[in-house]
Amino acid sequence: MKLTPSVHGNGRIPFAMSRDFFDPSPEQQNIVLLDAVTLREAENLIESCETCNPEGAQIPFDNILDRVTGSDPTVTDYILEEPAKCPNCRREILEKTLVGAI
């Protein structure tokens, strides 16, 4: 991670993270294709989704996928073989859908 100094009005020189921290290069990026079996395992950790529980669903589904796969969340993106389903309302859940987790 590269750090670049920036000067603020208070006279202190904090360090700001470079854009490289947020945008990994293609060589660093990890794309994971999730099969139905792994997807069902992740679905078992969902209580609700942002549609049926707007206040309780605060975790992006890809955080659950990171737990199930053991992948590094800073460099991993997912491609789902099929959408997951909410156990309450049966609506589709994609990688960035907010969920309530067990």
Secondary structure, DSSP 8 states (H G I E B T S, - for coil): --EEE---TTS---EEE-HHHHS--TTT-EEEEE-HHHHHHHHTTEEEETTT-TTT--EEHHHHHHHHHT--TTTEEEEESS-EE-TTT--EE-TT-EEEE-
